[in-house]
Amino acid sequence: MSTDTQNPTRQAPLKQVWPELDPAEMTPEQTALAELRREIDLIDDQLLELFERRLAIAATVGKAKDAPHGPHTKLRPDREQTVLGRMTGQCEPQNVEAVSGLWREIVGWGLARQGQLQVQVWSPNEPTRAFDGARQRFGMAADIRMVRTAQEALAFAAEGRGVAVLAINNDDDWWVGLRRDWSSLSVFDGFGTGGGQPTALAVGKIDPPALPKGRRVVVSAGGDAGDGGGARRWGLSTHHGWTLALTDAEHLSPGDAEGCVGAIG
């Protein structure tokens, strides 16, 4: 009895199911296709080498971030914004979406070398949309889980164990607590559809200088007409006299008198 028969879990060698073409018998189209495939294989080898080099450097960067260790997460949304902006600014216009998605994954796997990112998502009305937004933002390397309550996600983020993604298209006023109960947390990104206003916000213990450049997120008493200084304001949600809004006002920092609780790039 053969060894393969005695050990049924052992896989037989794979066999090529198409014949090896003799170059002398190949048509011009087959020759051109074979050459393109060889070129792709060469590029793949180069990409693999560069990607593994980048992962190794990312791990070294993570060690540098640990000394000294501060109260904030290792996320640097400002740095990610700069990297993505530089890459999409150099690529062909028709490739912007593809390049952006690719670099999100590259950055995500680099962060994973510094410790897997934990993400908790709360979205009672449209959980799939919020979960997909979190996955696109943080990549396949992140550990993303749905939770039952906004308070659970906020407490998780406040402990510095990871970040939270919370929906704002519902009647829960969790965002008011960003000023009152969760002052250590900052909004650092928003997720929506078609480039419109965000329907969910990402929050975490982000070092304020590391927030992305862009519209500031403010929680204030009153409406969203503006601040009287010429800065535009976009209302996102209201609850019992409180307003969650975006503003293009500059020089606002989380925790200041204007009610700024973060920024969306």
C-alpha positions in Angstrom: 0.0 0.0 0.0 1.4 3.4 -0.9 2.2 6.1 1.6 -0.5 8.4 0.2 -3.1 5.7 0.8 -1.9 5.1 4.4 -2.1 8.8 5.1 -5.3 10.2 3.5 -4.7 13.7 4.8 -1.6 14.0 2.7 -2.3 16.0 -0.5 -1.1 14.7 -3.8 1.2 17.0 -5.8 -0.7 19.5 -7.9 -0.6 18.7 -11.6 -0.7 21.4 -14.3 -4.0 21.0 -16.1 -3.0 22.8 -19.2 0.0 21.9 -21.5 3.2 23.9 -21.4 3.2 25.8 -24.7 6.2 25.5 -26.9 7.3 29.1 -27.7 7.8 28.1 -31.3 4.1 27.1 -31.5 2.6 30.1 -29.7 0.5 32.6 -31.6 1.6 36.3 -31.4 -1.3 36.9 -29.0 -0.2 34.1 -26.7 3.4 35.4 -26.8 2.3 38.9 -25.9 0.1 37.7 -23.1 3.0 35.5 -21.7 5.3 38.5 -21.7 2.8 40.7 -19.9 2.4 38.0 -17.2 6.1 37.8 -16.8 6.2 41.6 -16.3 3.4 41.4 -13.7 5.3 38.6 -11.9 8.4 40.8 -11.8 6.4 43.8 -10.4 4.8 41.5 -7.8 8.2 40.4 -6.6 9.3 44.1 -6.3 6.1 45.0 -4.5 6.5 42.2 -2.0 10.1 43.2 -1.2 9.1 46.8 -0.7 6.1 46.0 1.4 8.0 43.7 3.7 10.7 46.4 4.1 7.9 48.9 5.0 6.5 46.5 7.6 9.9 46.1 9.2 10.3 49.9 9.4 6.8 50.3 10.8 7.7 47.9 13.6 10.7 50.0 14.4 8.6 53.2 14.4 6.3 51.5 16.9 9.1 50.9 19.3 10.1 54.5 19.0 6.5 55.5 19.9 6.7 53.5 23.1 9.5 55.6 24.5 8.3 57.5 26.3 4.8 56.1 26.5 2.1 58.7 26.7 -1.6 58.7 27.5 -2.7 58.7 23.8 -3.0 55.9 21.2 -0.4 55.3 18.6 -2.7 56.6 15.9 -1.5 59.7 14.0 -4.3 60.8 11.8 -2.3 63.8 10.7 0.5 61.6 9.4 -1.9 59.2 7.7 -3.6 62.2 6.0 -0.2 63.5 4.8 0.8 60.1 3.4 -2.5 59.5 1.6 -2.6 63.1 0.3 0.9 62.7 -1.1 0.1 59.4 -2.8 -3.2 60.4 -4.3 -1.7 63.7 -5.4 0.9 61.9 -7.5 -1.2 59.1 -9.0 -3.3 59.3 -12.2 -6.8 60.8 -11.5 -8.5 57.6 -12.5 -6.5 55.7 -9.9 -7.3 57.9 -6.9 -9.8 55.5 -5.4 -7.7 52.5 -5.9 -4.6 54.1 -4.5 -6.4 55.4 -1.5 -7.9 52.0 -0.7 -4.5 50.3 -1.2 -2.7 52.8 1.1 -5.3 52.4 3.8 -4.5 48.7 3.9 -0.8 49.3 3.8 -1.0 51.8 6.7 -3.3 49.4 8.6 -0.9 46.5 8.4 2.0 48.8 9.4 0.0 49.8 12.5 -0.6 46.1 13.2 3.1 45.6 13.6 2.9 48.1 16.5 0.0 46.1 18.0 -3.3 45.1 16.5 -5.8 48.0 16.5 -9.0 47.3 18.3 -12.2 49.0 17.0 -15.6 48.9 18.5 -18.6 50.0 16.4 -22.0 51.1 17.6 -24.7 51.7 15.1 -28.3 50.6 15.9 -29.9 51.7 12.7 -27.4 51.0 9.9 -24.8 48.7 11.4 -23.5 47.4 8.1 -22.8 50.9 6.8 -20.9 51.9 10.0 -19.0 48.6 10.0 -18.0 48.9 6.4 -16.9 52.4 6.9 -14.7 51.3 9.8 -13.2 48.5 7.8 -12.4 50.8 4.9 -10.8 53.3 7.3 -8.7 50.9 9.4 -8.1 48.0 7.0 -8.3 44.3 7.3 -5.6 44.2 9.9 -7.9 45.8 12.5 -10.0 43.8 15.0 -13.5 45.4 14.5 -16.4 44.4 16.6 -20.0 45.5 17.0 -21.2 46.5 20.5 -24.6 46.9 22.0 -24.4 50.5 23.4 -22.6 53.7 22.7 -21.4 53.9 26.3 -19.7 50.6 26.0 -17.8 51.8 22.9 -16.9 55.1 24.6 -15.6 53.5 27.8 -13.5 51.1 25.6 -11.9 54.1 23.8 -11.4 56.1 27.0 -9.5 53.2 28.5 -7.0 53.5 25.7 -7.7 50.0 24.5 -8.6 51.1 21.0 -11.0 53.4 19.2 -14.7 53.6 18.8 -16.9 54.3 15.7 -20.4 55.6 16.7 -23.4 56.4 14.6 -25.0 59.9 14.9 -28.1 59.2 12.8 -30.3 58.3 15.8 -31.9 59.7 18.9 -29.0 58.9 21.3 -27.1 62.0 22.4 -23.8 60.2 23.2 -21.9 63.0 21.5 -22.9 65.5 24.2 -20.8 63.5 26.6 -17.6 64.3 24.5 -17.5 67.6 26.4 -19.1 66.5 29.7 -18.1 62.9 30.4 -15.5 61.8 27.8 -13.2 64.8 27.6 -10.1 62.6 27.1 -11.6 61.5 23.7 -11.4 63.3 20.4 -13.2 62.9 17.1 -10.6 62.1 14.4 -12.6 60.9 11.4 -16.1 60.6 10.0 -17.9 58.1 7.7 -20.7 58.8 5.3 -21.7 58.0 1.7 -20.9 59.7 -1.5 -18.7 62.4 0.1 -21.6 63.8 2.1 -21.9 64.7 5.7 -20.8 61.9 8.1 -23.3 59.5 9.6 -20.8 58.0 12.1 -17.8 59.4 13.9 -14.5 57.8 15.0 -13.3 58.8 18.5 -10.2 57.9 20.5 -7.5 59.1 22.8 -5.7 61.1 20.1 -2.9 63.5 20.8 -4.5 66.9 19.8 -1.5 67.9 17.6 -2.0 64.6 15.7 -5.6 65.5 14.6 -6.1 65.8 10.8 -6.3 69.1 9.2 -9.9 69.9 8.1 -13.2 70.8 9.5 -13.4 70.9 13.3 -16.1 69.0 15.2 -17.9 71.1 17.8 -20.6 70.4 20.5 -22.3 73.6 21.6 -25.5 75.0 23.0 -27.7 76.5 20.4 -28.1 76.2 16.7 -25.7 75.7 13.8 -26.0 79.1 12.0 -22.4 80.0 12.6 -20.1 81.6 15.1 -20.4 85.2 14.0 -16.8 85.2 12.8 -17.5 84.3 9.2 -16.8 80.6 9.7 -19.3 78.2 8.1 -21.0 75.6 10.2 -22.8 72.4 9.2 -25.2 70.8 11.7 -25.1 67.1 12.1 -27.4 66.4 15.0 -29.3 68.2 17.8 -30.6 67.1 21.2 -32.3 69.1 24.0 -30.6 72.4 23.0 -27.3 70.9 22.2 -25.9 70.8 18.6 -23.2 68.6 17.0 -21.7 70.4 14.0 -18.8 70.8 11.7 -17.1 74.2 11.3 -14.3 75.5 9.1 -13.2 77.8 11.9 -9.5 77.6 12.4 -7.4 77.6 15.6 -9.9 75.4 17.6 -8.5 72.8 19.9 -10.4 70.0 21.8 -11.5 71.1 25.2 -11.5 74.8 24.5 -14.3 77.3 25.2 -15.7 76.9 21.7 -16.7 73.3 22.4 -14.3 71.7 19.9 -14.1 68.0 20.3 -12.0 67.0 17.3 -11.5 67.2 13.6 -12.4 65.5 10.4 -9.9 65.6 7.6 
